[in-house]
């Protein structure tokens, strides 16, 4: 029997959340644009409740900002924000990997490799939404294994609001990302933790450069 992907059982909130997140990340909803709950509910054909809950999730991720009246706007990202976030990622994530590497069992490495294979599958199918979810799971699997709760929480905060699809939409970036994930798993399998750290630093730096280039290229 061929491998089949589990069917997503999504609530209305999940569907609204994914639709809004994709519109923001693809630039169809611009930075600073107001998000009126009544208008969105009418567009989606839902009540206000799933729209409200979806906007709260997007606010937690940093993709939308709340104003003083309790309304929401699409968050505005500039090059300085990107440089700040990625500079901190370059400090914290390699350290989490350095701590996690020696602790990862063969079973855990198998699990990590399975996530890597699933990412390649999602990329080949053009399913960027699924790729983003798997990418987050792949990285967080490693960082959580470091066993440092506060370090992991800080990294999670940095990923909140990070526009994950944007660097991946740069031509060639998705292939490069998959290649780096593959090399990272291979290095961990042979116990070469410092090599894995070097690969991760390069991975984060390339993503930052791709994102900045894409921002500069926008009209």
Secondary structure as GFF3:
##gff-version 3
##sequence-region A 1 219
A	DSSP	alpha_helix	12	25	.	.	.	ID=ss1
A	DSSP	beta_strand	34	35	.	.	.	ID=ss2
A	DSSP	alpha_helix	37	44	.	.	.	ID=ss3
A	DSSP	alpha_helix	48	61	.	.	.	ID=ss4
A	DSSP	beta_strand	64	66	.	.	.	ID=ss5
A	DSSP	beta_strand	72	74	.	.	.	ID=ss6
A	DSSP	alpha_helix	79	101	.	.	.	ID=ss7
A	DSSP	alpha_helix	106	124	.	.	.	ID=ss8
A	DSSP	alpha_helix	128	144	.	.	.	ID=ss9
A	DSSP	alpha_helix	149	159	.	.	.	ID=ss10
A	DSSP	alpha_helix	164	168	.	.	.	ID=ss11
A	DSSP	alpha_helix	173	189	.	.	.	ID=ss12
A	DSSP	alpha_helix	193	217	.	.	.	ID=ss13
###
